[in-house]
């Protein structure tokens, strides 16, 4: 293994591998990615639902999602190691007039960003999803270029393409410290050796807080529990069905082969304080919360009465990270030169991974990054005071209100 490289990426999930791929595409190929587990995409990534939606409340977020979709489509054409990208479209259902107004705003944002979105009637929606009852729908927003993918397959697709460009991926290599001298990154220390480098990309997910702390940065990156269930197979469920979001019921759903995948956002979230466990210890294990999962099914029953008859085949749960302001933390710290963040993804780590990689490359290589990318800098938390109690409450609240009006 090389003892020196230009860039070290810490974290082998979808975000870390997307960052490595994006750097390589931009000409930065002297890169080593380190993952502490025995294989890549081992922690939060495989627990993600894989939904990819581009309809957002701001032009910047919409364009980031559009970039990700364009990347997924390109990777899908690669033959081997494709991301399992299914561009089946998405239906977003409004159950109240206030939500209809929000959808109108979203459509205006989409129009400005150049994203194809249209309102469709209930009959057409029913043709697209025959098993759903749309009688309560006040409006339905259709985005034909949305879809879903398999998170682990996406990660390995990034890996395959990045390897072809020269990136090295090292598993079973746990980072123990990032060495800083004279205010600049000098090396990354692992449980086996030390790798000298010019830059470090922190994409360590639930451990991103600990990696940042090792260089003296205190960043509010909060793991918050998220879970969803997959039913047994049922007639009428097929992979070509569009993704569905019912924000007034805090729900999302899609087909999982010939079964139903259903998840949502809990009104009383469960977070974990990253200061209570060290870098070399995983976040606490998560037990399936059957009361919460049953509530998801109950909320879905008006639109899909048969959900109560479908047995649950499996439950997925993980610790995606959230920030107090609901925005990514991307870019270099002004306090530690060469230390870059790619964390606090607010449940967009997989779907936004390609866009996150692009933004990180922009922050690193462009002489004049956009105002939006600059606004994601870790400096917003290191150059102004904040406290953990408030930050944890705000980050968890962002999760709890994920589908709320005005979010």
Beta strands, then each sheet from edge to edge (+ up, - down):
strand 1: 7-10
strand 2: 31-34
strand 3: 51-52
strand 4: 90-94
strand 5: 118-120
strand 6: 139-143
strand 7: 147-148
strand 8: 168-170
strand 9: 175-181
strand 10: 184-190
strand 11: 194-196
strand 12: 199-202
strand 13: 222-231
strand 14: 243-246
strand 15: 251-256
strand 16: 259-264
strand 17: 271-272
strand 18: 312-322
strand 19: 329-332
strand 20: 339-343
sheet 1: 8+ 2+ 1+ 12+ 20+ 19-
sheet 2: 3+ 7-
sheet 3: 5+ 6- 4+ 14+ 15- 16+ 13- 17+
sheet 4: 5+ 6- 4+ 14+ 15- 16+ 13- 18+
sheet 5: 9+ 10- 11+
end
